[in-house]
């Protein structure tokens, strides 16, 4: 099994403050795929955005992450049990979960071991749902600044697994039983300050800053201020989601 690549513990407080929320319609859809709603495992929960949303549809949510720091910064909820655990070794009971979810994290896993674990913990006819998102969209002027920062300035600082996110997980192996899914997108209203905070949660920014002893986000802040519409304190932001779902018939 590969070692746990911890790119995010040092960024966990920023994750909790600045990462976007997933659309409510996504969780309505996922809940509709299973007949029972007793238990769901949110694997690699990070700062718990998906776990909190799942409480509206399931009696119990088990949220795991290999990073203790991420777990510490996740919001508490009476329906959520947090646990520090690897995706490939959750510690859950056999045949105990109706649904397993993975948000923006599948590309870090030992996939063969993880899929074996999913089959072990899911009940018959249980569902695995994974999703990812790549670059957001604001305005053409702002997007050009972000694109250059993402693809040129940070090119050498993204881990190789990032390519799987850019491809919407379509080139990752996935269990049999995959089903067609609707399209979903995340949306938000962000100020420039929130955008800057979000950019600082990128793992490549952290590596760039450490390697060059420069503040990468500060370096593009003037260009972003110039591109930001003078009359707007906040702007709509959107990210298309890439969703893959499989019904596992054991």
N, C-alpha and C positions, 0 to 999 in steps of 0.2 A: 504493500500500500504506500502511496506517496505521502510525504510529510505534509502537514498542514501548513499552507502558505498564508501566513497572517499578514495581509496587506492593510488591515482596517482597524485593528485595536487602537492605534494611536489617533485614529480619526473618529472614534465612536461618539464622542460628544457632538461633533459636527454633524454626523449622520443623523442623530436624534433631532437636531435643530433645523437642518436644512434640506434633508432628502424629501422628495415629493411623496404624496400619498397615492395609493392605487385607487382606481375608480370603483365606486360602490357597485356598479353594474357587473364588474368582474366577479365579485363575491356572490352576488345573486345568481349568476350563471353557474359558478362552481358548486354552490349549494344545490342547484337544481339537478346536478348530475348524479347525486347519491340519494337513496331512499331513506337512509338513517343519518342522523346528525348528532350522534353521541360524542364523537371524538375526531379531532383533526390534528395532524402533526405538521407544524410549520418548521421546516428544516432550514438551518442557516438563517435564522430569523433576523439577524442584525439588530437594528434598534426597534424591531417589533411592529413595523407599520402593517404588514400583512396579518400578523397574529391578532392585533387589536381589531382589525376589520372582521376577522373570522369569528370573533365572539358574538357577533350579531346573528350567526347562523348555526353555531355548533355549541353543544353543552359544555364541552371541555376542549381547550386548546393547549397542546404541549408544544412549546417553542424552544428549540435547541439551537445552540451556536457553539462553535469551537472556541470562540473568543470570549473570555470572561469579561473583558471590558465592554463588549457590545451588550452582553446580558445586563451588566450593571447599569447601563444607560437606557435600557428599554423601559417603557412605562408599565407600571403594575396594573393588573386587572384581576378581579376575583375569579374569572374563568380561565386565566392563563397560568400554567405552570411552566416556569423557566428552568432549563437544565443546560449545563455546559456539557456538550457532547459532540463528537464528530458525526458527520452525515452518515458515514459507513458503519457506525456503531452507536445507535441511538439509546440503547438500553430499554426500549419500549417492549411491551409484551407482544407475543405472537398474536396475530389476528385481532388486533385491538383498535385499528384506525379505519374510519370511513373514507378519509381523504388525506393525501400527503401533498403539501405545497412547497415550492421552492421559488423564491423571488430573487432574481438577479444574482444567482450564486451557483447554478449547476455547473458552470465551466471550471469551478475549483475542485470538483469532486473526483474521486476514483469511481468512475461510472459503473463498472461491473460490480464493484462491492456495494455501491449505493443502491443499485437496482435490485440486488439480492436482498438488501435490508428492507427496501420498500415492499417487495413481495412477501417478506416474512411478517411485517407488521400490519399490512393491509388486510381487511376482511375480504371475503369473496366478493367479487364485483366492485372492489374498491377502486378509487381513481387517483392517479398521479397527475398533478398539474404544475408545470414550470413556466416561468415567463421571464423576459428580459426587456430592457429598453436601452437605446443608444443615445445619440445626441438629441437635444431638445430643439425647438424652433421658437423664435421670438419675432424678429423682423429681419428682412434681408440684410440690412446693414450690420446689425448685431451678430447675425448668424455667420457672416463672413469673418468677423473678428474671432469668433469661437472656433470656426472650422480651421483657421490657420493655427490657432493655439493648440487645438486638439491634434491635428495631423502633421504639423511641421515642428512647432516648438517642443511638443511632448512626444514626438514620434519614438524616440529611443528610450522612453521612460515608462511606456505601457508594458505590462507583462504580456507574454505571447498568447495567453488565454483570452485576451481582449478580442482577438479576431472572432471568437465564437459569439460574443455579444454583438459584434458588428454584423454578423451573418444571421442574427435572430435565432441562434441555436439550431439552424436547419442542417448543419453539417455535423452535429453531435449524434451519436447513437441514441436510440430511444426505444423503449419496450414495445412489443407488439400490442395491438389493440388501440393504436392511435386513432383519434376521431377528429373530424373537422370542427373548427371553432369559429365563433364570431370574431370580429375585429374590435379591439378596445384601445383606448388612448388615455394617458394621464393628462390632466390639465391643472393649471394653477395660475394664480395672480402674484407676480413677484415684483418687488422693488429691485433697484440696482444693487442695493446692499445685500439683499437675500441671494441674488444671483452670484455675487462675489463669494458669499459664504458657502454656497453650493459648490462652486468651482474648487474651493479649498478642500472639499471632501474627496476629490479625485485622488486616487492612490498615485497616479503619475505625477501630479503636482507635488506631492510630498517628496517623491524621489528626485524630481527636478530641483526642488529647493535645497535638498540635502547635498546633491551632487554639484550644483553650480554655486551654492551659497548665495543664491538670489531668490527673490520672491516672485515666482512666476505670475501669480494673479495680480500682484501690484504692477507688474510690468505691462499688463494689457488694460489696466483700469482706466487710464486716460482715453484710450481708444474706445472703450465701452461707454464712457461718459459722453464722448463726442457723438457716438452713434445712438445714444438713448434719446428718444423724443423729448424735447424740452418741456412740453406740456403734460407729460405723463409721469406720475409718481410710481405707477406700477403698470405692468404689461401682462397680457395672457401668454402663458407658456404651454407648450404641448409636446408630448412624447408618444409616438405610436408604441404599443406593446406588441411583442412577439410571444405568442402563447402556444404551448404544445400540451396536449392532454391525452392520456391513455387510460382506458379501462382495463384493469388487469384481471383476467379470468384465470385463476389458478386451478 
